[in-house]
Amino acid sequence: MGKLRAVLWAVIRKVQSWVMFVLLLFLYVVGFGITYLFTVVFDRRLLKPNPTKDGTFWSDARGYEPDMDDALRQT
């Protein structure tokens, strides 16, 4: 019985590894396929932000004025 259990355990581990490989490959192909279709249907310029005048993608926070009382009340 112990030898049968060891053989079955080895077979189960091999099947699990192949199932994971197939499922991850499927997820990879489908995920990148949907992303590619999304970029083809919509304009690629909408997905990539344009750099600012100084050549960086950094943008300053606007409309954020920290209140000193709120900052002091934080725990």
C-alpha positions as CSV (number, residue, x, y, z in Angstrom):
1,M,0.0,0.0,0.0
2,G,2.9,2.4,0.7
3,K,4.4,1.9,-2.7
4,L,1.1,2.5,-4.4
5,R,0.6,5.7,-2.4
6,A,4.1,6.9,-3.4
7,V,3.4,6.2,-7.1
8,L,0.0,7.9,-7.0
9,W,1.5,10.9,-5.2
10,A,4.2,11.3,-7.9
11,V,1.5,11.0,-10.7
12,I,-0.7,13.6,-8.9
13,R,2.2,16.0,-8.6
14,K,3.1,15.7,-12.3
15,V,-0.6,16.2,-13.3
16,Q,-0.9,19.3,-11.0
17,S,2.3,20.8,-12.5
18,W,1.0,20.3,-16.1
19,V,-2.4,21.7,-15.2
20,M,-0.9,24.8,-13.7
21,F,1.4,25.3,-16.7
22,V,-1.5,25.0,-19.1
23,L,-3.8,27.3,-17.1
24,L,-1.1,30.0,-16.6
25,L,-0.2,29.8,-20.3
26,F,-3.9,30.3,-21.2
27,L,-4.1,33.2,-18.8
28,Y,-1.0,34.8,-20.3
29,V,-2.3,34.4,-23.9
30,V,-5.8,35.6,-23.1
31,G,-4.6,38.5,-20.9
32,F,-2.1,39.9,-23.4
33,G,-4.6,39.2,-26.3
34,I,-7.3,41.3,-24.6
35,T,-4.8,44.0,-23.8
36,Y,-3.6,44.1,-27.5
37,L,-7.2,44.3,-28.7
38,F,-7.9,47.1,-26.3
39,T,-4.9,49.1,-27.6
40,V,-5.9,48.4,-31.2
41,V,-9.5,49.5,-30.7
42,F,-8.7,52.5,-28.7
43,D,-6.1,55.0,-29.6
44,R,-2.6,54.2,-28.2
45,R,-2.0,57.9,-27.4
46,L,-4.8,57.7,-24.9
47,L,-3.1,55.0,-23.0
48,K,0.3,56.6,-22.8
49,P,0.6,60.0,-21.0
50,N,2.5,62.8,-22.7
51,P,5.5,64.2,-21.0
52,T,5.3,67.8,-19.6
53,K,7.3,70.7,-21.0
54,D,10.4,69.7,-19.0
55,G,10.5,66.2,-20.4
56,T,9.2,64.3,-17.3
57,F,6.0,62.5,-16.5
58,W,5.9,64.0,-13.0
59,S,2.7,65.9,-12.2
60,D,2.3,68.1,-9.2
61,A,-0.7,67.6,-6.9
62,R,-3.3,70.3,-7.5
63,G,-6.1,71.3,-5.2
64,Y,-4.4,69.8,-2.1
65,E,-3.9,72.1,0.7
66,P,-3.0,70.3,3.9
67,D,-4.5,71.7,7.1
68,M,-2.2,71.9,10.0
69,D,-4.9,71.1,12.5
70,D,-5.9,67.9,10.6
71,A,-2.2,66.8,10.4
72,L,-1.8,67.3,14.2
73,R,-4.9,65.3,15.0
74,Q,-3.7,62.1,13.2
75,T,-2.7,59.2,15.4
